[in-house]
Amino acid sequence: WLGIEWQREILASMRLNLYYFFFKKCIENGIAYVCTCNQEEWRERVRKKREACECRSKSKKENLEDFEKMLRHEYKEGEAVGRIKTEI
């Protein structure tokens, strides 16, 4: 309907392993972390008060362990989320 012709269609779900690979690299490089904060508390603290949550200062080892737990579904949906470290 937009008149666009493409050569191939890629669904994000088809690339999850690629996304997981690069997120792990981001954790290893210290630019990402796994956050287990309650979403409402996180929003209040980070977006409104401009304060970092405790999860942001976890070690790379702790974050990699938490990421592996996420991949093994040891966290329920919404209990943990991957975040990129940006300016607060």
Biotite code that builds the C-alpha atoms (Angstrom):
import biotite.structure as struc

atoms = struc.array([
    struc.Atom([0.000, 0.000, 0.000], chain_id="A", res_id=1, res_name="TRP", atom_name="CA", element="C"),
    struc.Atom([3.004, 2.314, 0.249], chain_id="A", res_id=2, res_name="LEU", atom_name="CA", element="C"),
    struc.Atom([4.282, 1.269, -3.133], chain_id="A", res_id=3, res_name="GLY", atom_name="CA", element="C"),
    struc.Atom([7.470, -0.142, -1.617], chain_id="A", res_id=4, res_name="ILE", atom_name="CA", element="C"),
    struc.Atom([9.053, -3.230, -3.069], chain_id="A", res_id=5, res_name="GLU", atom_name="CA", element="C"),
    struc.Atom([11.528, -5.176, -0.956], chain_id="A", res_id=6, res_name="TRP", atom_name="CA", element="C"),
    struc.Atom([13.796, -8.084, -1.713], chain_id="A", res_id=7, res_name="GLN", atom_name="CA", element="C"),
    struc.Atom([13.284, -9.975, 1.552], chain_id="A", res_id=8, res_name="ARG", atom_name="CA", element="C"),
    struc.Atom([11.211, -9.755, 4.682], chain_id="A", res_id=9, res_name="GLU", atom_name="CA", element="C"),
    struc.Atom([12.825, -10.317, 8.066], chain_id="A", res_id=10, res_name="ILE", atom_name="CA", element="C"),
    struc.Atom([10.833, -10.805, 11.230], chain_id="A", res_id=11, res_name="LEU", atom_name="CA", element="C"),
    struc.Atom([12.487, -9.676, 14.463], chain_id="A", res_id=12, res_name="ALA", atom_name="CA", element="C"),
    struc.Atom([11.649, -13.017, 16.054], chain_id="A", res_id=13, res_name="SER", atom_name="CA", element="C"),
    struc.Atom([13.808, -14.710, 13.420], chain_id="A", res_id=14, res_name="MET", atom_name="CA", element="C"),
    struc.Atom([16.836, -12.763, 14.667], chain_id="A", res_id=15, res_name="ARG", atom_name="CA", element="C"),
    struc.Atom([16.566, -13.265, 18.439], chain_id="A", res_id=16, res_name="LEU", atom_name="CA", element="C"),
    struc.Atom([19.850, -15.180, 18.658], chain_id="A", res_id=17, res_name="ASN", atom_name="CA", element="C"),
    struc.Atom([21.600, -12.291, 16.920], chain_id="A", res_id=18, res_name="LEU", atom_name="CA", element="C"),
    struc.Atom([20.052, -9.782, 19.330], chain_id="A", res_id=19, res_name="TYR", atom_name="CA", element="C"),
    struc.Atom([21.048, -11.954, 22.309], chain_id="A", res_id=20, res_name="TYR", atom_name="CA", element="C"),
    struc.Atom([24.609, -12.187, 20.989], chain_id="A", res_id=21, res_name="PHE", atom_name="CA", element="C"),
    struc.Atom([24.983, -8.425, 20.675], chain_id="A", res_id=22, res_name="PHE", atom_name="CA", element="C"),
    struc.Atom([23.305, -7.690, 23.994], chain_id="A", res_id=23, res_name="PHE", atom_name="CA", element="C"),
    struc.Atom([25.759, -10.050, 25.691], chain_id="A", res_id=24, res_name="LYS", atom_name="CA", element="C"),
    struc.Atom([28.595, -8.164, 23.992], chain_id="A", res_id=25, res_name="LYS", atom_name="CA", element="C"),
    struc.Atom([27.148, -4.903, 25.303], chain_id="A", res_id=26, res_name="CYS", atom_name="CA", element="C"),
    struc.Atom([27.144, -6.306, 28.852], chain_id="A", res_id=27, res_name="ILE", atom_name="CA", element="C"),
    struc.Atom([30.731, -7.504, 28.425], chain_id="A", res_id=28, res_name="GLU", atom_name="CA", element="C"),
    struc.Atom([31.715, -4.000, 27.252], chain_id="A", res_id=29, res_name="ASN", atom_name="CA", element="C"),
    struc.Atom([29.989, -2.392, 30.244], chain_id="A", res_id=30, res_name="GLY", atom_name="CA", element="C"),
    struc.Atom([27.367, -0.518, 28.222], chain_id="A", res_id=31, res_name="ILE", atom_name="CA", element="C"),
    struc.Atom([24.340, -2.637, 29.142], chain_id="A", res_id=32, res_name="ALA", atom_name="CA", element="C"),
    struc.Atom([22.867, -4.284, 32.216], chain_id="A", res_id=33, res_name="TYR", atom_name="CA", element="C"),
    struc.Atom([19.995, -6.466, 33.368], chain_id="A", res_id=34, res_name="VAL", atom_name="CA", element="C"),
    struc.Atom([17.488, -4.564, 35.487], chain_id="A", res_id=35, res_name="CYS", atom_name="CA", element="C"),
    struc.Atom([15.214, -6.340, 37.949], chain_id="A", res_id=36, res_name="THR", atom_name="CA", element="C"),
    struc.Atom([13.594, -3.212, 39.348], chain_id="A", res_id=37, res_name="CYS", atom_name="CA", element="C"),
    struc.Atom([9.834, -2.858, 39.401], chain_id="A", res_id=38, res_name="ASN", atom_name="CA", element="C"),
    struc.Atom([8.860, -0.952, 36.251], chain_id="A", res_id=39, res_name="GLN", atom_name="CA", element="C"),
    struc.Atom([6.941, 1.775, 38.087], chain_id="A", res_id=40, res_name="GLU", atom_name="CA", element="C"),
    struc.Atom([9.730, 2.287, 40.634], chain_id="A", res_id=41, res_name="GLU", atom_name="CA", element="C"),
    struc.Atom([12.303, 2.411, 37.825], chain_id="A", res_id=42, res_name="TRP", atom_name="CA", element="C"),
    struc.Atom([10.284, 4.961, 35.893], chain_id="A", res_id=43, res_name="ARG", atom_name="CA", element="C"),
    struc.Atom([9.863, 7.136, 38.989], chain_id="A", res_id=44, res_name="GLU", atom_name="CA", element="C"),
    struc.Atom([13.528, 6.950, 39.947], chain_id="A", res_id=45, res_name="ARG", atom_name="CA", element="C"),
    struc.Atom([15.237, 7.223, 36.574], chain_id="A", res_id=46, res_name="VAL", atom_name="CA", element="C"),
    struc.Atom([12.907, 9.312, 34.475], chain_id="A", res_id=47, res_name="ARG", atom_name="CA", element="C"),
    struc.Atom([11.501, 11.663, 37.106], chain_id="A", res_id=48, res_name="LYS", atom_name="CA", element="C"),
    struc.Atom([14.248, 11.904, 39.740], chain_id="A", res_id=49, res_name="LYS", atom_name="CA", element="C"),
    struc.Atom([17.170, 11.344, 37.326], chain_id="A", res_id=50, res_name="ARG", atom_name="CA", element="C"),
    struc.Atom([18.778, 8.768, 39.632], chain_id="A", res_id=51, res_name="GLU", atom_name="CA", element="C"),
    struc.Atom([20.331, 5.475, 38.537], chain_id="A", res_id=52, res_name="ALA", atom_name="CA", element="C"),
    struc.Atom([18.810, 2.261, 39.823], chain_id="A", res_id=53, res_name="CYS", atom_name="CA", element="C"),
    struc.Atom([20.926, -0.194, 41.839], chain_id="A", res_id=54, res_name="GLU", atom_name="CA", element="C"),
    struc.Atom([21.005, -2.665, 38.953], chain_id="A", res_id=55, res_name="CYS", atom_name="CA", element="C"),
    struc.Atom([23.050, -0.276, 36.841], chain_id="A", res_id=56, res_name="ARG", atom_name="CA", element="C"),
    struc.Atom([26.074, -0.681, 39.129], chain_id="A", res_id=57, res_name="SER", atom_name="CA", element="C"),
    struc.Atom([26.101, -4.497, 39.184], chain_id="A", res_id=58, res_name="LYS", atom_name="CA", element="C"),
    struc.Atom([29.295, -6.142, 37.971], chain_id="A", res_id=59, res_name="SER", atom_name="CA", element="C"),
    struc.Atom([29.652, -7.548, 34.471], chain_id="A", res_id=60, res_name="LYS", atom_name="CA", element="C"),
    struc.Atom([29.709, -11.024, 36.004], chain_id="A", res_id=61, res_name="LYS", atom_name="CA", element="C"),
    struc.Atom([26.429, -10.445, 37.845], chain_id="A", res_id=62, res_name="GLU", atom_name="CA", element="C"),
    struc.Atom([24.807, -9.022, 34.718], chain_id="A", res_id=63, res_name="ASN", atom_name="CA", element="C"),
    struc.Atom([25.962, -11.947, 32.577], chain_id="A", res_id=64, res_name="LEU", atom_name="CA", element="C"),
    struc.Atom([24.570, -14.364, 35.167], chain_id="A", res_id=65, res_name="GLU", atom_name="CA", element="C"),
    struc.Atom([21.246, -12.500, 35.200], chain_id="A", res_id=66, res_name="ASP", atom_name="CA", element="C"),
    struc.Atom([21.169, -12.476, 31.404], chain_id="A", res_id=67, res_name="PHE", atom_name="CA", element="C"),
    struc.Atom([21.685, -16.242, 31.323], chain_id="A", res_id=68, res_name="GLU", atom_name="CA", element="C"),
    struc.Atom([18.829, -16.592, 33.823], chain_id="A", res_id=69, res_name="LYS", atom_name="CA", element="C"),
    struc.Atom([16.657, -14.545, 31.494], chain_id="A", res_id=70, res_name="MET", atom_name="CA", element="C"),
    struc.Atom([17.485, -16.836, 28.589], chain_id="A", res_id=71, res_name="LEU", atom_name="CA", element="C"),
    struc.Atom([16.676, -19.908, 30.707], chain_id="A", res_id=72, res_name="ARG", atom_name="CA", element="C"),
    struc.Atom([13.318, -18.327, 31.643], chain_id="A", res_id=73, res_name="HIS", atom_name="CA", element="C"),
    struc.Atom([14.203, -18.264, 35.351], chain_id="A", res_id=74, res_name="GLU", atom_name="CA", element="C"),
    struc.Atom([12.608, -14.821, 35.562], chain_id="A", res_id=75, res_name="TYR", atom_name="CA", element="C"),
    struc.Atom([8.913, -14.431, 34.945], chain_id="A", res_id=76, res_name="LYS", atom_name="CA", element="C"),
    struc.Atom([7.852, -12.115, 32.145], chain_id="A", res_id=77, res_name="GLU", atom_name="CA", element="C"),
    struc.Atom([8.501, -8.512, 33.207], chain_id="A", res_id=78, res_name="GLY", atom_name="CA", element="C"),
    struc.Atom([10.729, -9.408, 36.185], chain_id="A", res_id=79, res_name="GLU", atom_name="CA", element="C"),
    struc.Atom([13.943, -8.593, 34.320], chain_id="A", res_id=80, res_name="ALA", atom_name="CA", element="C"),
    struc.Atom([14.748, -6.422, 31.335], chain_id="A", res_id=81, res_name="VAL", atom_name="CA", element="C"),
    struc.Atom([17.910, -5.628, 29.404], chain_id="A", res_id=82, res_name="GLY", atom_name="CA", element="C"),
    struc.Atom([18.844, -1.957, 29.424], chain_id="A", res_id=83, res_name="ARG", atom_name="CA", element="C"),
    struc.Atom([21.495, 0.057, 27.600], chain_id="A", res_id=84, res_name="ILE", atom_name="CA", element="C"),
    struc.Atom([23.434, 2.509, 29.759], chain_id="A", res_id=85, res_name="LYS", atom_name="CA", element="C"),
    struc.Atom([22.591, 5.996, 28.600], chain_id="A", res_id=86, res_name="THR", atom_name="CA", element="C"),
    struc.Atom([22.944, 9.376, 30.235], chain_id="A", res_id=87, res_name="GLU", atom_name="CA", element="C"),
    struc.Atom([20.754, 9.624, 33.323], chain_id="A", res_id=88, res_name="ILE", atom_name="CA", element="C"),
])
